[in-house]
Amino acid sequence: MLSTGQLRTVASGLDHPEGVATGPDGLLYAGGEAGQVYRIDPKDESVEQIADTGGFVLGLALDAAGNIYACDSGRGEVVRIDSATGNVESYCSSAGGRALTTPNWPAFARDGSLVVSDSGTEDPAVRDGRLLRVPRGGGDAAVFDLPPLHFPNGLAVDAHGAVHVLESFSPRLVTIRDTVVTVVAEFPDTIPDGVALTADGGFVVTCYYPYRLFHVHADGGVEVLLEDRTGLLLQMPTNVSFFGDGLRQLAIAALGGWTISAMELPFAGAPLHYPEL
């Protein structure tokens, strides 16, 4: 297990960042609870607010041109943000003709569609989450033909098109291929939140509570990668993104705090897909 002493701060003064994503420019992008969208240079720890959605920014993804696609729970939609001008426009506000409930995390598939978790009701007793696919160019999303998910949260799409998604209230990580759901790993007595793919077919999973990161190996084995029992450095870790040379640096967003932390890992992350749209 790694030590919290290996953590460093790469951005401070943020408004409770829930999501963090690496752009095609190698910079980091994060959101705030009052609709802020931040651009972060991890080399010099500089932070620039580049847009304001007016809502509550959760997960983010970027295309090849650097446009940002953000799940905004306050607006109840996925928005597209021009990172050069800060212009914000609606990209998806419905799925199957029904309004989104809690758009949470986006990830691009190879065909340019955007897979989105619509978490549903924030109540562990209710299982009404959906997995969505927004077509290239945006608009009404298609709903995956699955039983209702138990608060689907962080997700990732691999190079083969499989979708890996956390069900925070189950709590478990599942893989979805077509309509087949396979349980990859379970995390008893926790609330898992975010996930990132590793280069060797495994995962890093963040845990909103207790304050912990897991390493899920390609064979499904689970080990604690990092834990902050005090909550002084990792305050409700929510999402992670690999960045830097060789993708061996891990950026960690924490909803309960005001910073993006980072640390070097002994393994690499899988590269994200940035479609030409």
N, C-alpha and C positions, 0 to 999 in steps of 0.2 A: 504494500500500500504506500502511496506517495504521501508526502507531508504537506500540511498547509503552509509551512515555511517556504515551499517552492513556488507559492503563488506570488504574482506581482500585479500591480494595477496598471492597466493600459488606458483607462478612461475614467474620469471622475466627474462629479457634478451632474450626472444624468438623473432624469426623473423616473426612478424605479423601472429600469429597463427589463422587459420580459423576454424579448427576442434579440438575437444577434446573428448576423450572417456575413460571410466573406464575399466581397464583390470580385468581378473579373479584374479589377485594378489592384487587387491584393489588400485593399482597405477593408475595414470593418464597418458594418451598418447596424444601427440599433434603434429602438423606438422608446417612447416615453408614455406615461399613463395619461398625459394631457394632449396626446396627438403628436408629440415631437418626433422627428426623424433625424437621427444623428449620423454623421460620417466621422470615422475615427481613424487616425493614422497611428497604428500601434508602435511605430518606430520612435516617434517623438511624443506620443501620448496626447496629441492635439485632438480637440473635439470641435466640430462645427455643426450647428443645427441647420439643416438644409431644407426642411419643410415642416408644415404643421397640418395635420389632417383634421384637427378639431375633435378627434375621438379618443380612442385608447389603442395604441399600436401594440399588437402581440407579435406574431411571427412575420419574417420577411424572406423574400427571395429576389434575385436579380437576374436580368437577362444580359445578353452579350453587350448591349449598348449602355449598360449601367442603370437602366430603369429599375425602379424598386416596386415590388408587388407586396403589399402589406395587408395582413389580416387585421381589420380594425373592429374590435368588439363594440366600441362605442357607437360607430356608424352602422354596425351590422352588415358589413360588406368587405370585399377585397378591393383595395384601391391601387391604382397605378400612379407612381410618382416619378416625375421627370427629375432626375438628380441634378441636372444643370440649372433648371429654372425653379424647381420646387412646386411646379404645378401638380395638383392632385385631381384625379378623375376616377369615377367608379369603373371597376373592371368586372365585378360580379357581385350581385346583390340577392340572387335567388338560385335555387336548384330544384329542378323538376317543377318549376312554377311556384315554389314555396319559398318565402323569405328565409334568409340565413338566420340562425339563432345565435351562435357564438363562433364565428370564423376564427380559427386559432393558429393554424400553422400551414404554410404553403411550401411546395417543393416541385420543381419542374421535372417533367418526364422528357425523354429523348425526342418525342414528337412535338414538343413545344406546348403541350397541354399542361395545366397547372393543377396538381393534386392538392386538395385542401381538406383539413379536418374541420368539420362543423361540430363542435363539442356537445352542443345541446344544453340541457339544463344542468346547472352547477349544484346538483343534489345527488349524493351517492345512492339514494334510493331509486333514482330514475335512470333508465337506460334508453336514451333517445338520440344518441350521437350518430352522425352520418359522415361518410367519406365521399368527397365530391371530385369531379374532374371538370375544370373550366376549359373550354375550347380555346385554341389559339385565337387571340384577338379579344377574348372576353365574352361576356354575356351569360345567359342562363346556363348553369352547370348541370351535368349529368350526375345522378346519384348512383354510387356503386350498389349492385344488387347483393346486399348483405343484411343479416339480422342487425337490429339497432346495436350500436357500439356503446360501451360504458365509458363515456367521456373521452373520446379519442382526442389526443393532444398532439405532441410532437410526432413528426413523421419524416421519412426519407424515402426517396425513390432510387433504386440502384440501376446500374447500367443495363440490366436485363428487363427492366420495367416492373419488377416486384416492388410493392409498397410495404414499408415497415412502419408500423404505427403503435404508439403507446396508448393503452386504455388506462387512464389514471386511476379510475375507481375500481379496477378489477383486482389488483394492479398487475399488468403484464405487457409484454412486447409481443406483437403478432406480426406475421408476414402474410400478405394477401397476394395471391397469384390468380388472376381471373376472379372467380368467386370462391376460391378455396382459402380458408383461414387456418393458418398453422401457428400454434403457440411456440414462440422461440424461447422465452424466459419469463419467469414470474418473480415478483418482488414483494413478498409478504410484509404487511404492516408498514407500507410506505405509500407515497404518492409520487410515482414517476411522472416526469413532465416533458423533457426534451431528449432527442436522440440524434446522433451523428454516426455515419458509417465510417468504419476503419478500412484501410487499404487491403487487409487480409480477410475481409468478409465478416468482421465482427462489428461491435457497436460500443459507443460511449453513451450512457444513459444518465441524465440528471435526475435528482430526486428533490422535489419541492419540500418534502418533509419525510424523514429527518434530513438534515443538510448533508447530502452524500452524492458522490458520483460512482457509478458502476461501470466495470468493463465486462461486456458480454462477449465471450469468445465465439469464434465461428462455429464451434461445436455445441454452443448453447450454455457452456459453463459460465457462471457468474462470480465475479469477485469485486470487493469494494476497492475502487481505485483511489478515492480520496474522501475523507470525512472531516467535517468541522462540527464537533460536538458543542462548541460554545456559540456558534452562529456569529462570531465576530468578523469573520472574513467572507464566508459564504452565507448570505442571508436569503434563504429561499431560492436556491439555484434553479433556473427554469430552462435555459437553452444553451447550447454549445455550438461552436463552429471551428473547424480546423483552418489554420492559416499559416503563412510564413514559408520559408524555404523547406521543401520536402513535406509540407503540411504536417509538421510535428509540433506545432504550437496549437494550444487549445484555448479559445476565448470562451469565457463563461459569463452569462448574464444572470443576474440575481434580482428578482422582482422586489425583494424586501429591502434592497439597498440602493446605492447611487453610483455604482461603479461597474465596469467590465473588468474582470480579472483574467489572467492568462497564466499558463504554465507550459513547460516543455514536457512532452510525453515520450516514452521509450518506443512508441510505435506511431505509424503515420495514419492520417485520415484519407478517405477516398475523395477524389476531386468532385466538386459540384458541377452540375450541367448548367451552362448559360446559353439558352437558345437565341438564335437570331429571329427576332419578332418584328 
